[in-house]
Amino acid sequence: MKAGVIGTGKTGGEVARLLGAELYDAWDEHNPPDSAGLAEADVIIVFVPGNAAEEVLEKVLESGTPAVWGTTGYRWPENLADRVKQADSRWIIASNFSLGMNLMRRCLEILGRGVELLNSPELHIHEVHHIHKKDAPSGTALSWREWLNLEGVKISSSREGDVKGIHTLHIKTESESLWFKHEAHSRAVFAEGAIWAARYLIGHGEISPGLYSFESIVDQAFRENS
């Protein structure tokens, strides 16, 4: 695999480090990418902040190179799926590339269907991240609420030190409490997941051009291994 990385911040830099000899090139605001250079890579892994996504998006589309996006806090264009197909490309987008988080997703989907058995439950998601994270609540916290598929789920946020990511769900009734928690110990977990997604994307030629969620790709891999 010959992978290009756009964004050399904390997570993008970890991606570049873990790629080792498979790193084709790394771009950032001091060394901006161009579509011709991006087209030389087998796959592009993007970790840029939301305010930088617009310009990068156009260059990646123009290159036609498959891409894995870890950008959060950005409102994706409504016609993005059509534009990716028109570019004959394949993109994976995620708010969280932890494979363990996808195990949590499956648990939350089941939980959301069964919580009605409880007596007047109150659900509260709390997320904690480092002080430099701009978007709040986190994309992952919003995904948790989506996976639960329930009304009235509250979300709160904290920004502390260099916390990589802690997400907690508390379900409370008058007689009991249930706690579900995921904690990232290192940004390597996100980098490893993004690299896994990149390998899967270019290693499965049968994946049609289009826009995919990381969750759908993980589910496909689960089905293949079951």
Summary of the structure (lengths in Angstrom):
residues: 226
radius of gyration: 18.3
end to end distance: 26.2
largest distance: 61.6
contacts: 688
relative contact order: 0.16
helix: 42%
strand: 24%
